[in-house]
Amino acid sequence: MSAAAGVDRSRLERLLAAEQRRFEELHPGSLAHHRAAADHLILGVPMPWMLAWDGACPLYVERGEGARLTDVDGNEYVDLCLGDTGAMTGHSPPATVAAVAERAAIGMTFMLPTEDTAVVSRELGRRFGLPRWQYTLSATDANRHALRYARLLTGRPRILIFDRCYHGTVSECFATLRDGKVVAREGSVGAAVDPAQTTRVVPFNDVEALRAELAHGDVACVLTEPAMTNTGVVLPEPDFHRELRAATREAGAFLIIDETHTLSAGPAGMTGREGLEPDMLVVGKAVAGGVPAAALGVSEDIAGRIDDAIEPGRAGMAGVGGTLAANALSLAAMRATLEEVLTEAAFARTDALGARCEAGIAAVIGEHSLPWHVVRIGGRVEYHFTEQPLRHGAEGAAAVDSDLSGFLHLFALNRGVMVFPFHNRCLVSPAHTDADVDRHSEIFAAAIDALLA
Ligand SMILES: Cc1ncc(COP(=O)(O)O)c(C=O)c1O
């Protein structure tokens, strides 16, 4: 069944063009700002991903509050994108705002720790079961550091990733499989070396391929999300994590779990929910309520071996760390966010909202017998243009239908609901309400009605 199954392409083309025209009518201010800024920006946007939005330009934002975002034209949205999870807490949660304001008034960065450090590290350790932590400004950097430590401690050159993963702009991860060979991901630019020299790639959920690649004996670590989230959502098959853990232990390779997106599953992400046992773990994006911050946790054994391997006098040349990493503002924001915002109760709420959102989407798919399915990780809900759940990243990539997604995203945006631009995802925060989620379901139903009329 093709991704376009059940959809009349010429009708889709007409509807998409109409939504694009409507977008331009609704957003003269954003368009003007976009044009004014473009001459001063590389690629016309301050960050390349902003080119991925459907519509003639990225929206210029005036403010975000809780579940709402308002653009410069005064349009208000139910925000189900939440800055690609960076605002999973809802925009500007009051507890984080208060801690940030207090900290900002008395110094934001010192290249010295503050008392929040021990509190945050203890709390992360309690949640994720790893006792020792280090901080960065982004999950990308935390992953980069994890890979360095893994190579340091194993003396092995390569890493292993799952095909079509994303772990930030980490060079070793811009690799994919083509005809069984490791090649650069399409679109990747300026790589220092051929990724086949640094990276082994296997399909997610393929234990046999995983074992075969680990058998080369040159893999320092496997870096993976607990469920893949970046080429559609691919859930692990029932025994996959048990097999992955056993295979990495047998091969002497570290297991690094990247919880940056799957944190939506609960207070300790899928690691906590599923009882996973990584050697290292990365969290980022939402952990400081929108303030740049991420963290890398490691086992006591790994921390001890890093202590032994890195001379304190040369720590600045270890290739880890950064001037503003672990700054006082990030740590204050992380403390308040962990203690008061991303709580058990908040995750119980987002889980229930996520279930409601999933049911709303599933009802529309079911009503029209569309060959699509919907999948959920806590407050994160995503639908794919395939009848069956995805088993690995290549299936996710094959199911992409940019025009169809573009129409569905723009249709929602033009009616006051913002969804994630890269794929078909809704993310809820504790600030969302049943009515917000139902609004998405109604608009999704109306879009499908228009498409199938
Ligand atoms: C699973 C995962 N890890 C890491 C990252 C990198 O996060 P950041 O861009 O904040 O460094 C991303 C970004 O989308 C991600 O999806």
The ligand as a MOL file (V3000), in Angstrom:
LIG
                    3D

  0  0  0     0  0            999 V3000
M  V30 BEGIN CTAB
M  V30 COUNTS 16 16 0 0 0
M  V30 BEGIN ATOM
M  V30 1 C 16.9080 11.8530 20.0980 0
M  V30 2 C 17.6170 13.1590 19.9910 0
M  V30 3 N 18.7800 13.3230 20.6130 0
M  V30 4 C 19.4500 14.4830 20.5700 0
M  V30 5 C 18.9660 15.5420 19.8730 0
M  V30 6 C 19.7210 16.8280 19.8270 0
M  V30 7 O 19.1190 17.7910 20.5840 0
M  V30 8 P 19.6610 19.2980 20.4370 0
M  V30 9 O 19.3280 19.7140 19.0430 0
M  V30 10 O 18.9060 20.0430 21.4750 0
M  V30 11 O 21.1230 19.2470 20.6800 0
M  V30 12 C 17.7560 15.4290 19.1940 0
M  V30 13 C 17.1910 16.5730 18.4350 0
M  V30 14 O 16.1640 16.5230 17.8520 0
M  V30 15 C 17.0690 14.2040 19.2530 0
M  V30 16 O 15.9190 14.0200 18.6060 0
M  V30 END ATOM
M  V30 BEGIN BOND
M  V30 1 1 1 2
M  V30 2 1 2 3
M  V30 3 2 2 15
M  V30 4 2 3 4
M  V30 5 1 4 5
M  V30 6 1 5 6
M  V30 7 2 5 12
M  V30 8 1 6 7
M  V30 9 1 7 8
M  V30 10 2 8 9
M  V30 11 1 8 10
M  V30 12 1 8 11
M  V30 13 1 12 13
M  V30 14 1 12 15
M  V30 15 2 13 14
M  V30 16 1 15 16
M  V30 END BOND
M  V30 END CTAB
M  END
